[in-house]
């Protein structure tokens, strides 16, 4: 009776397959974050595919491992979004307000939490400072911004991703359903306060700017002075809130 000879594992192929699966999972989880790791996940994935194709293995297995990243990255991408989804947020802002806004979270003296239809409601005052008992939201944010008039009528405004008008307009046309011709420098929206010195005195805070793109055409010294004054007001209001508790 002849004995079956055990087939030796194809270590080159297995190593490549493990690299493909591992780095596909990392890319799916990190999303755009892969760019901040010097492209290492992408290079790891490419290395894995190269090892698979250099290995002595049948073509069908090589093709299978090569196409695995597509469904794997997609599945982990949507799974990570689902698992890391933050509570939805709605910001209600006085219709005539323009400038910096800051929200201080997890403050015992703050505004009582209000949730309507599963969304956090943040009611911004005329000074642009909100102190709330809500804990800071974390994860993938679903945010809506509204200007609210004296009759409680709401007008939704966009959330801008860029501080450069032409870049924003190009991406607006590429990715949003709103006609690009309706988007001008006078379109009011919410800007994330990139690089601002304003809110870094508190890790439990979130800041943004309500304005249009003419805001960035102004003298940088004027903008800096305004932000400094706003910071001083925000710090003062937070201090008064804590002392009054």
C-alpha positions as CSV (number, residue, x, y, z in Angstrom):
1,X,0.0,0.0,0.0
2,X,1.6,3.2,-1.2
3,X,1.7,6.1,1.2
4,X,0.5,9.6,0.1
5,X,3.3,12.1,0.0
6,X,2.3,15.2,1.9
7,X,2.4,18.3,-0.2
8,X,4.7,20.9,1.1
9,X,3.0,24.3,1.8
10,X,3.8,27.0,-0.8
11,X,5.2,29.5,1.7
12,X,5.7,32.2,-0.9
13,X,2.1,32.0,-2.0
14,X,0.8,31.8,1.6
15,X,2.9,34.8,2.7
16,X,1.6,36.9,-0.3
17,X,-2.0,35.8,0.5
18,X,-1.7,36.8,4.2
19,X,-0.2,40.2,3.2
20,X,-3.1,40.8,0.8
21,X,-5.8,40.0,3.3
22,X,-4.1,41.9,6.2
23,X,-3.4,45.1,4.3
24,X,-6.8,45.0,2.6
25,X,-8.4,44.9,6.0
26,X,-6.1,47.8,7.2
27,X,-7.0,49.9,4.1
28,X,-10.7,49.2,4.5
29,X,-10.6,50.3,8.2
30,X,-8.4,53.4,7.8
31,X,-10.0,54.7,4.5
32,X,-8.3,58.0,3.7
33,X,-6.1,57.5,6.7
34,X,-3.8,55.2,4.7
35,X,-2.3,58.3,3.1
36,X,-1.0,59.4,6.5
37,X,1.0,56.2,6.9
38,X,3.4,57.0,4.0
39,X,1.4,54.6,1.8
40,X,2.6,51.6,3.8
41,X,-0.8,49.8,3.6
42,X,-0.9,50.2,-0.1
43,X,2.7,49.1,-0.6
44,X,2.0,46.1,1.7
45,X,-0.9,45.1,-0.5
46,X,1.1,45.5,-3.7
47,X,3.9,43.4,-2.2
48,X,1.5,40.7,-1.3
49,X,0.1,40.5,-4.8
50,X,3.6,40.4,-6.3
51,X,4.6,37.5,-4.0
52,X,1.4,35.7,-5.0
53,X,2.2,36.0,-8.7
54,X,5.8,35.0,-8.3
55,X,4.8,31.8,-6.4
56,X,4.5,28.5,-8.2
57,X,0.7,28.1,-7.9
58,X,-2.1,27.6,-10.4
59,X,-3.5,30.7,-12.1
60,X,-7.0,30.4,-10.6
61,X,-5.7,30.7,-7.0
62,X,-3.6,33.7,-8.0
63,X,-6.5,35.4,-9.6
64,X,-8.7,34.7,-6.6
65,X,-6.2,36.3,-4.1
66,X,-5.7,39.2,-6.5
67,X,-9.4,40.2,-6.6
68,X,-10.0,39.5,-2.8
69,X,-9.0,43.1,-1.9
70,X,-12.0,44.6,-3.7
71,X,-14.9,43.0,-1.7
72,X,-12.8,42.8,1.5
73,X,-11.9,46.5,1.5
74,X,-15.5,47.5,0.6
75,X,-17.0,45.3,3.3
76,X,-14.6,46.5,6.1
77,X,-15.1,50.1,4.9
78,X,-18.9,50.0,5.5
79,X,-18.6,47.9,8.6
80,X,-16.2,50.4,10.2
81,X,-18.5,53.3,9.3
82,X,-21.4,51.4,10.9
83,X,-19.5,50.5,14.1
84,X,-18.0,54.0,14.4
85,X,-21.0,56.1,13.6
86,X,-21.5,59.0,15.9
87,X,-24.9,60.4,17.0
88,X,-26.4,62.6,14.4
89,X,-26.1,66.4,15.1
90,X,-28.3,69.4,14.1
91,X,-26.9,72.9,14.7
92,X,-29.4,75.7,15.0
93,X,-27.8,79.1,14.4
94,X,-29.3,82.6,14.5
95,X,-30.0,83.6,10.9
96,X,-27.8,86.8,11.0
97,X,-24.9,85.3,12.8
98,X,-21.5,85.2,11.0
99,X,-18.2,84.3,12.5
100,X,-16.7,81.7,14.8
101,X,-18.8,79.3,16.9
102,X,-17.5,77.0,19.6
103,X,-19.2,74.2,21.5
104,X,-17.9,73.1,24.9
105,X,-18.9,69.6,25.8
106,X,-19.4,67.6,29.0
107,X,-19.8,70.7,31.2
108,X,-22.0,70.3,34.3
109,X,-23.1,73.9,34.1
110,X,-24.1,73.6,30.4
111,X,-27.3,73.4,28.4
112,X,-29.4,70.3,29.0
113,X,-29.1,67.7,26.3
114,X,-31.9,67.7,23.7
115,X,-32.5,64.9,21.3
116,X,-35.2,65.1,18.6
117,X,-35.9,62.2,16.3
118,X,-32.5,60.6,17.1
119,X,-30.5,63.8,16.5
120,X,-28.7,65.9,19.0
121,X,-29.9,69.5,18.9
122,X,-27.4,72.3,19.5
123,X,-29.0,75.7,19.9
124,X,-26.3,78.3,19.3
125,X,-26.8,81.7,21.0
126,X,-26.1,85.1,19.5
127,X,-22.5,85.1,21.0
128,X,-21.6,82.0,19.1
129,X,-20.8,80.0,22.3
130,X,-22.6,76.9,23.4
131,X,-21.8,75.2,26.7
132,X,-23.6,71.8,26.9
133,X,-23.8,68.7,29.1
134,X,-23.6,66.5,26.0
135,X,-20.4,64.4,25.9
136,X,-18.3,65.1,22.9
137,X,-19.3,63.1,19.8
138,X,-16.8,60.8,18.3
139,X,-16.8,58.7,15.1
140,X,-18.2,59.4,11.7
141,X,-20.3,62.5,12.0
142,X,-23.7,63.2,10.4
143,X,-24.1,67.0,10.8
144,X,-26.8,69.4,9.6
145,X,-26.5,73.2,9.9
146,X,-29.5,75.5,9.8
147,X,-30.0,79.3,10.1
148,X,-33.0,80.0,12.2
149,X,-35.0,83.3,12.1
150,X,-37.2,84.9,14.7
151,X,-40.2,82.8,13.6
152,X,-38.3,79.5,14.0
153,X,-38.1,79.0,10.3
154,X,-35.0,77.0,9.3
155,X,-32.8,77.3,6.2
156,X,-30.3,74.6,5.8
157,X,-26.8,75.7,4.8
158,X,-24.0,73.5,3.4
159,X,-21.0,72.2,5.3
160,X,-17.8,73.2,3.3
161,X,-14.9,70.9,3.2
162,X,-12.4,73.4,1.7
163,X,-11.3,76.9,2.4
164,X,-10.5,77.5,-1.2
165,X,-13.6,78.6,-3.3
166,X,-12.5,77.1,-6.6
167,X,-11.6,73.7,-5.1
168,X,-14.9,73.6,-3.2
169,X,-16.8,74.5,-6.3
170,X,-15.1,71.8,-8.4
171,X,-15.9,69.2,-5.7
172,X,-19.4,70.6,-5.3
173,X,-20.0,70.0,-9.0
174,X,-18.5,66.5,-8.8
175,X,-20.1,65.1,-5.7
176,X,-23.3,67.1,-4.8
177,X,-26.7,67.2,-6.4
178,X,-27.1,70.9,-6.0
179,X,-26.5,72.7,-9.3
180,X,-23.0,74.1,-9.3
181,X,-24.3,77.4,-10.8
182,X,-26.1,78.0,-7.5
183,X,-22.8,78.0,-5.6
184,X,-21.1,81.4,-5.4
185,X,-18.7,83.2,-3.2
186,X,-21.8,84.6,-1.4
187,X,-23.1,81.1,-0.5
188,X,-23.2,80.9,3.3
189,X,-22.0,77.7,4.9
190,X,-20.2,76.1,7.8
191,X,-16.4,75.9,7.6
192,X,-14.3,73.7,9.9
193,X,-11.8,76.0,11.6
194,X,-8.6,74.5,10.2
195,X,-5.5,75.6,12.0
196,X,-7.4,77.9,14.3
197,X,-5.8,78.9,17.6
198,X,-9.3,79.5,18.9
199,X,-10.4,76.2,20.4
200,X,-7.3,74.3,21.5
201,X,-7.6,75.5,25.1
202,X,-10.2,72.7,25.6
203,X,-10.0,69.2,24.3
204,X,-13.7,68.8,24.8
205,X,-14.7,71.4,22.2
206,X,-15.6,71.7,18.6
207,X,-15.3,74.9,16.5
208,X,-16.5,76.0,13.1
209,X,-17.1,79.2,11.2
210,X,-20.4,80.5,9.7
211,X,-19.6,82.6,6.7
212,X,-19.2,82.7,2.9
213,X,-16.0,82.6,0.9
214,X,-15.5,86.4,1.0
215,X,-14.4,85.8,4.6
216,X,-11.1,84.4,3.3
217,X,-10.5,87.4,1.0
218,X,-10.2,89.7,4.0
219,X,-6.9,90.8,5.6
220,X,-5.5,88.0,7.7
221,X,-4.7,90.4,10.5
222,X,-8.3,91.4,10.8
223,X,-9.4,87.8,10.9
224,X,-6.8,87.0,13.5
225,X,-7.9,89.9,15.7
226,X,-11.5,88.8,15.5
227,X,-10.7,85.3,16.4
228,X,-8.6,86.4,19.3
229,X,-11.4,88.5,20.7
230,X,-13.9,85.6,20.2
231,X,-11.5,83.3,22.1
232,X,-11.4,85.7,25.0
233,X,-15.2,85.9,25.1
234,X,-15.6,82.1,24.9
235,X,-13.1,81.6,27.7
236,X,-14.8,84.2,29.9
237,X,-18.3,82.6,29.3
238,X,-17.0,79.2,30.1
239,X,-15.3,80.4,33.3
240,X,-18.5,82.2,34.4
241,X,-20.5,79.1,33.7
242,X,-18.3,76.9,35.8
243,X,-18.1,79.3,38.7
244,X,-21.9,79.7,38.7
245,X,-22.5,76.0,39.1
